[in-house]
């Protein structure tokens, strides 16, 4: 195997389809590690294999709800270490050892910071103490010792102290800066010894994006847009698309990641529209907007399905509609329903629809003025700023690249 690739075992009490925050994070980590070329397997007590590329090893004694584990936990919660605890640790170690034998890296999610199965924690501690090629990453979502509701169930000494001890050679990972401060104080470590790797969001699932939408987002690199301006029109001269192109070129001097997406094909009734399309593409190149101004018509000759256009209303940051003529202006209504800021030409049909709730400019406006208007409106909008920051920092792909992949390279 390539030396840059790892054999990774991800551990938790359970795995999807069991529903839980940690289970979801583990699943995303497994998928992203696999897509990066690592050999990944899941070791858990409950759940099902959800990806044919990622094997699942079920070890029943790892379960937080196994009858024997619950019986031992009841004694531990009362402050007593029953005779059966050592036997349970031995039994779990006996099953863990072969399950982890072919792994380079063991990533234990929450099982070394919570007391749901302290025998599992003790077995992992024992394995970590061996002179072996395993490298342990302890991923702490929750901390039993800093959670008030758990304190009555925790006691001084072994095995409870395993949850507040810095194990030799491990890498500690937490999901937030407050958790890092808590763990640093709990373990008596400098905060910089603890890695923060936030949880992420799967935008395509959250927004229920169509397959074609996902393909276009990847193909056109739309996830990098800040902001993404939507122009859902056919390529006809009355739509004044050249003003949108010039405004985006000016906007990129203030907001360098700004992009424009024009969703429609050529107008079907006027042969001159083919020439208009050629002029638009030439203008795009003249303005240096290749890769920043996208015409869906370059990638498909068909109309986008309504469901895909609806996806782009949810993905975009603003609607721009510089038309010289409109009979009505449906995109303004669609933008309103999807809560998009509207920047549009000051012509009677659009003014009638938008009233005082849209931002207007002349169809003959200076592109610099239109760009300044857009930048000022968006940069003053906390909803836009938060959305841009969330997309930039908290997509699972961004989380993996910035935080997870470096841990596997160490």
C-alpha positions as CSV (number, residue, x, y, z in Angstrom):
1,X,0.0,0.0,0.0
2,X,1.2,3.5,-0.7
3,X,2.9,4.9,2.3
4,X,0.7,7.9,2.3
5,X,-2.4,5.7,2.7
6,X,-3.5,4.3,6.0
7,X,-5.5,1.3,7.3
8,X,-8.0,3.0,9.6
9,X,-10.3,1.4,12.1
10,X,-13.1,3.7,13.4
11,X,-14.6,2.7,16.7
12,X,-17.9,3.6,18.5
13,X,-20.6,1.8,20.4
14,X,-22.8,1.8,17.3
15,X,-22.9,2.9,13.7
16,X,-25.6,3.9,11.2
17,X,-28.4,3.3,10.7
18,X,-28.5,3.8,14.4
19,X,-29.4,7.4,14.7
20,X,-27.0,9.7,16.6
21,X,-24.7,12.7,16.2
22,X,-21.5,10.6,16.7
23,X,-22.8,7.9,14.4
24,X,-23.4,10.5,11.7
25,X,-19.9,12.0,12.1
26,X,-18.3,8.6,12.0
27,X,-20.1,7.7,8.8
28,X,-18.9,10.9,7.1
29,X,-15.4,10.4,8.3
30,X,-15.5,6.8,6.9
31,X,-16.8,8.0,3.5
32,X,-14.3,10.8,3.2
33,X,-11.3,8.7,4.3
34,X,-12.3,6.0,1.8
35,X,-12.7,8.5,-1.0
36,X,-9.2,9.7,-0.2
37,X,-7.8,6.2,-0.7
38,X,-7.5,5.0,2.8
39,X,-8.6,1.4,3.7
40,X,-11.3,2.0,6.3
41,X,-13.4,-0.3,8.5
42,X,-15.9,0.2,11.2
43,X,-15.7,-1.7,14.6
44,X,-18.9,-1.4,16.6
45,X,-21.5,-3.4,18.4
46,X,-24.7,-2.2,16.7
47,X,-25.5,-1.0,13.1
48,X,-25.3,-2.2,9.6
49,X,-22.8,-1.9,6.8
50,X,-24.1,1.0,4.7
51,X,-21.3,1.2,2.1
52,X,-19.9,-1.8,0.3
53,X,-16.4,-0.2,0.4
54,X,-16.4,0.0,4.2
55,X,-16.6,-3.3,6.1
56,X,-18.3,-3.4,9.5
57,X,-17.0,-5.7,12.3
58,X,-19.6,-6.2,15.0
59,X,-18.3,-6.9,18.5
60,X,-21.3,-7.3,20.8
61,X,-19.4,-6.6,24.0
62,X,-18.6,-3.1,22.7
63,X,-22.2,-2.1,23.1
64,X,-23.3,0.4,25.7
65,X,-26.5,-1.5,26.0
66,X,-25.2,-5.1,26.2
67,X,-26.8,-6.8,29.3
68,X,-23.4,-7.7,30.8
69,X,-22.1,-4.2,30.2
70,X,-25.3,-2.7,31.8
71,X,-25.0,-5.0,34.8
72,X,-21.3,-3.9,35.4
73,X,-22.2,-0.3,34.8
74,X,-24.8,-0.3,37.5
75,X,-22.1,-1.4,40.0
76,X,-19.6,1.1,38.7
77,X,-22.1,4.0,38.9
78,X,-22.5,3.2,42.6
79,X,-18.8,3.4,43.1
80,X,-18.1,-0.3,43.2
81,X,-15.7,-2.2,40.9
82,X,-17.3,-5.7,40.7
83,X,-15.2,-8.9,40.2
84,X,-16.8,-9.3,36.7
85,X,-15.3,-6.0,35.5
86,X,-11.8,-7.5,34.9
87,X,-13.2,-10.5,33.2
88,X,-15.2,-8.2,30.9
89,X,-12.1,-6.2,30.1
90,X,-10.3,-9.4,29.2
91,X,-13.2,-10.5,27.0
92,X,-13.4,-7.2,25.1
93,X,-9.6,-7.1,24.6
94,X,-9.7,-10.7,23.2
95,X,-12.2,-9.6,20.5
96,X,-10.6,-6.2,19.8
97,X,-7.1,-7.5,19.2
98,X,-7.9,-9.4,16.0
99,X,-10.3,-6.8,14.9
100,X,-7.6,-4.2,15.0
101,X,-4.7,-6.4,14.0
102,X,-4.5,-5.0,10.4
103,X,-5.0,-1.3,11.3
104,X,-2.4,1.4,11.4
105,X,-4.6,4.0,13.0
106,X,-7.4,3.4,15.5
107,X,-9.9,6.3,15.8
108,X,-12.0,5.9,18.9
109,X,-15.1,8.1,18.9
110,X,-16.3,9.0,22.4
111,X,-15.5,5.6,24.0
112,X,-12.5,7.1,25.9
113,X,-14.3,10.1,27.3
114,X,-17.7,8.6,28.3
115,X,-18.4,6.0,30.9
116,X,-21.0,4.1,28.8
117,X,-18.8,1.0,28.7
118,X,-15.7,1.5,30.9
119,X,-14.6,-2.1,30.2
120,X,-14.2,-1.1,26.5
121,X,-12.3,2.0,27.6
122,X,-10.0,-0.1,29.8
123,X,-9.4,-2.6,27.0
124,X,-8.4,0.1,24.6
125,X,-6.1,1.7,27.3
126,X,-4.4,-1.7,27.7
127,X,-3.9,-2.1,23.9
128,X,-2.6,1.5,23.7
129,X,0.1,0.7,26.3
130,X,1.6,-2.0,24.1
131,X,4.7,-1.4,21.9
132,X,2.7,-1.9,18.7
133,X,2.3,-0.1,15.4
134,X,-1.2,1.1,16.3
135,X,-1.6,4.9,16.5
136,X,-4.6,5.9,18.6
137,X,-6.7,9.0,17.9
138,X,-9.2,9.7,20.7
139,X,-12.1,11.7,19.3
140,X,-13.9,13.4,22.1
141,X,-17.4,14.7,21.4
142,X,-18.6,14.6,25.0
143,X,-16.7,14.6,28.3
144,X,-18.2,12.7,31.2
145,X,-16.1,14.4,33.9
146,X,-17.2,17.9,32.8
147,X,-20.9,17.1,32.4
148,X,-22.9,17.8,35.6
149,X,-25.5,15.1,35.0
150,X,-22.8,12.4,34.9
151,X,-20.9,13.4,38.0
152,X,-22.9,11.2,40.5
153,X,-21.9,8.2,38.4
154,X,-18.1,9.0,38.4
155,X,-15.7,8.2,41.2
156,X,-12.0,8.6,42.0
157,X,-9.6,5.9,41.0
158,X,-9.6,3.1,38.3
159,X,-11.4,2.8,35.9
160,X,-13.2,6.2,36.1
161,X,-9.8,8.0,36.0
162,X,-9.1,6.6,32.5
163,X,-11.6,9.3,31.3
164,X,-9.5,12.1,32.7
165,X,-6.0,10.8,32.1
166,X,-3.7,11.7,29.2
167,X,-2.9,8.3,27.6
168,X,0.7,7.9,26.4
169,X,1.2,8.6,22.7
170,X,-2.4,9.3,21.7
171,X,-3.7,12.3,19.7
172,X,-6.6,14.0,21.4
173,X,-9.3,15.5,19.1
174,X,-12.3,17.6,20.1
175,X,-15.1,19.1,18.1
176,X,-15.0,22.7,19.4
177,X,-12.8,25.3,21.1
178,X,-14.9,25.1,24.3
179,X,-14.4,21.4,24.4
180,X,-10.6,21.9,23.9
181,X,-10.5,24.2,26.9
182,X,-12.5,21.7,29.0
183,X,-10.3,18.8,28.0
184,X,-7.0,20.7,28.5
185,X,-8.0,21.6,32.0
186,X,-9.3,18.0,32.7
187,X,-6.1,16.3,31.5
188,X,-3.7,19.0,32.6
189,X,-2.4,19.5,29.1
190,X,-1.5,22.7,27.1
191,X,-4.5,23.4,24.8
192,X,-2.2,23.3,21.7
193,X,-1.7,19.6,22.4
194,X,-5.3,19.0,21.5
195,X,-6.6,19.2,18.0
196,X,-10.0,20.9,17.1
197,X,-11.8,19.2,14.3
198,X,-15.4,20.6,13.9
199,X,-18.3,18.6,12.7
200,X,-19.7,19.4,9.3
201,X,-22.8,19.5,7.2
202,X,-23.7,17.7,4.0
203,X,-25.2,20.5,2.0
204,X,-26.7,18.2,-0.7
205,X,-28.6,16.3,1.9
206,X,-29.7,19.3,3.9
207,X,-31.0,21.0,0.7
208,X,-32.2,17.8,-0.9
209,X,-30.4,18.6,-4.1
210,X,-31.1,16.7,-7.3
211,X,-28.5,14.5,-8.9
212,X,-28.1,16.9,-11.8
213,X,-27.7,19.8,-9.4
214,X,-24.9,18.1,-7.6
215,X,-23.2,17.3,-10.8
216,X,-23.3,20.9,-12.0
217,X,-22.1,22.2,-8.6
218,X,-19.1,19.9,-8.8
219,X,-18.4,20.6,-12.5
220,X,-18.6,24.4,-12.2
221,X,-17.0,24.6,-8.7
222,X,-20.0,26.5,-7.4
223,X,-19.3,25.6,-3.8
224,X,-16.4,28.1,-3.9
225,X,-18.7,31.0,-4.8
226,X,-18.9,33.9,-2.4
227,X,-21.4,35.1,-3.4
228,X,-23.2,33.1,-6.0
229,X,-25.5,35.3,-8.1
230,X,-28.4,33.6,-9.9
231,X,-29.7,34.8,-13.3
232,X,-32.5,32.3,-14.3
233,X,-33.2,33.5,-17.8
234,X,-33.0,32.4,-21.4
235,X,-30.1,33.8,-23.5
236,X,-31.9,36.6,-25.3
237,X,-30.8,40.2,-25.7
238,X,-33.7,41.7,-23.8
239,X,-32.4,39.9,-20.7
240,X,-29.4,42.3,-20.7
241,X,-27.0,39.5,-19.5
242,X,-24.0,41.6,-20.5
243,X,-24.7,44.0,-17.7
244,X,-24.7,41.1,-15.2
245,X,-21.3,39.9,-16.6
246,X,-19.8,43.3,-16.3
247,X,-21.2,43.8,-12.8
248,X,-19.7,40.5,-11.6
249,X,-16.3,41.4,-13.1
250,X,-16.5,44.6,-11.0
251,X,-17.8,42.8,-8.0
252,X,-14.8,40.3,-8.0
253,X,-12.5,43.3,-7.3
254,X,-14.3,43.5,-3.9
255,X,-15.4,39.9,-3.5
256,X,-12.9,37.8,-5.4
257,X,-14.9,34.6,-5.2
258,X,-18.1,36.1,-6.7
259,X,-19.7,33.9,-9.4
260,X,-22.6,34.2,-11.8
261,X,-24.9,31.3,-12.9
262,X,-27.1,31.8,-15.9
263,X,-29.5,28.8,-16.0
264,X,-31.4,29.1,-19.3
265,X,-30.7,27.9,-22.9
266,X,-31.0,30.1,-26.0
267,X,-34.4,31.6,-26.6
268,X,-36.2,29.2,-29.0
269,X,-37.8,31.6,-31.4
270,X,-35.2,34.0,-32.7
271,X,-32.2,32.8,-34.8
272,X,-30.3,35.9,-33.6
273,X,-30.0,34.4,-30.2
274,X,-27.2,32.1,-31.3
275,X,-25.2,35.1,-32.1
276,X,-26.1,36.7,-28.8
277,X,-24.8,33.6,-27.0
278,X,-21.5,33.9,-28.9
279,X,-21.2,37.6,-27.9
280,X,-21.8,36.7,-24.3
281,X,-19.1,34.0,-24.3
282,X,-16.7,36.4,-25.9
283,X,-17.5,39.1,-23.4
284,X,-17.0,36.6,-20.6
285,X,-13.5,35.8,-21.8
286,X,-12.7,39.5,-22.4
287,X,-13.7,40.2,-18.8
288,X,-11.6,37.4,-17.5
289,X,-14.6,35.6,-16.1
290,X,-14.0,32.1,-17.4
291,X,-14.5,29.9,-14.3
292,X,-16.6,32.6,-12.6
293,X,-19.5,33.2,-15.0
294,X,-21.3,30.0,-16.0
295,X,-23.8,29.4,-18.6
296,X,-25.6,26.1,-18.1
297,X,-26.4,26.1,-21.8
298,X,-22.7,25.3,-22.4
299,X,-23.2,22.0,-20.6
300,X,-26.7,20.9,-21.6
301,X,-28.8,22.0,-24.6
302,X,-32.0,21.3,-22.7
303,X,-34.0,23.3,-20.2
304,X,-33.1,22.5,-16.7
305,X,-35.9,20.7,-14.9
306,X,-37.9,22.9,-12.5
307,X,-36.5,20.9,-9.6
308,X,-32.9,21.7,-10.5
309,X,-33.7,25.4,-11.0
310,X,-35.4,25.4,-7.6
311,X,-32.2,23.9,-6.1
312,X,-30.2,26.9,-7.4
313,X,-32.6,29.3,-5.8
314,X,-31.8,27.6,-2.5
315,X,-28.0,27.5,-3.2
316,X,-27.6,31.1,-4.5
317,X,-26.9,34.1,-2.4
318,X,-28.8,36.7,-4.5
319,X,-30.9,37.1,-7.6
320,X,-29.7,39.5,-10.3
321,X,-32.2,40.3,-13.1
322,X,-31.0,43.2,-15.3
323,X,-33.7,42.8,-18.0
324,X,-34.6,45.6,-20.3
325,X,-38.1,44.1,-20.8
326,X,-40.3,41.8,-18.7
327,X,-43.9,40.9,-19.0
328,X,-44.2,39.9,-15.3
329,X,-41.0,38.7,-13.5
330,X,-41.6,35.3,-12.0
331,X,-37.9,35.0,-10.8
332,X,-38.6,37.8,-8.3
333,X,-41.5,35.9,-6.7
334,X,-39.4,32.7,-6.6
335,X,-36.5,34.6,-5.0
336,X,-38.9,36.1,-2.4
337,X,-40.2,32.7,-1.5
338,X,-36.7,31.3,-1.1
339,X,-35.6,34.4,0.8
340,X,-33.0,35.6,-1.8
341,X,-32.1,39.3,-1.9
342,X,-33.2,40.7,-5.2
343,X,-31.1,43.1,-7.4
344,X,-33.1,43.9,-10.5
345,X,-33.6,46.4,-13.3
346,X,-35.9,49.4,-12.5
347,X,-38.6,48.7,-15.0
348,X,-42.3,48.9,-14.3
349,X,-43.2,45.1,-14.1
350,X,-40.3,44.4,-11.7
351,X,-40.9,47.6,-9.7
352,X,-44.5,46.6,-9.4
353,X,-43.6,43.1,-8.0
354,X,-40.7,44.1,-5.8
355,X,-42.1,47.2,-4.3
356,X,-39.8,48.5,-1.5
357,X,-38.3,45.0,-1.0
358,X,-36.0,44.7,-3.9
359,X,-32.9,46.7,-4.8
360,X,-33.1,48.5,-8.2
361,X,-30.7,49.8,-10.9
362,X,-31.2,51.1,-14.4
363,X,-30.7,48.7,-17.2
364,X,-28.1,51.1,-18.5
365,X,-26.4,51.4,-15.1
366,X,-22.6,51.6,-14.6
367,X,-21.5,48.0,-13.7
368,X,-19.3,49.4,-11.0
369,X,-22.3,51.0,-9.3
370,X,-24.3,47.8,-9.5
371,X,-21.4,45.8,-8.1
372,X,-21.0,48.3,-5.2
373,X,-24.7,48.0,-4.5
374,X,-24.5,44.2,-4.3
375,X,-21.4,44.2,-2.2
376,X,-22.8,46.7,0.3
377,X,-26.1,44.9,0.7
378,X,-24.6,41.4,1.1
379,X,-21.6,42.4,3.3
380,X,-24.1,44.1,5.7
381,X,-26.3,41.0,5.9
382,X,-25.4,38.7,8.8
383,X,-27.4,35.9,7.2
384,X,-25.3,36.0,4.1
385,X,-22.0,36.4,6.1
386,X,-22.9,33.4,8.3
387,X,-24.0,31.3,5.3
388,X,-20.7,32.1,3.4
389,X,-18.7,31.2,6.5
390,X,-20.6,28.0,7.0
391,X,-20.1,26.9,3.4
392,X,-16.5,27.8,3.5
393,X,-15.6,26.2,6.8
394,X,-18.2,23.5,7.7
395,X,-18.9,21.5,4.6
396,X,-17.7,17.9,5.2
397,X,-15.2,18.2,2.3
398,X,-13.7,21.4,3.9
399,X,-13.6,19.8,7.3
400,X,-11.8,16.7,6.0
401,X,-9.2,18.6,4.0
402,X,-8.4,21.1,6.8
403,X,-8.7,18.9,9.9
404,X,-9.1,15.1,9.3
405,X,-6.6,14.4,6.6
406,X,-3.7,16.0,8.5
407,X,-4.3,13.7,11.4
408,X,-3.9,10.6,9.2
409,X,-0.6,12.0,7.8
410,X,1.0,12.5,11.2
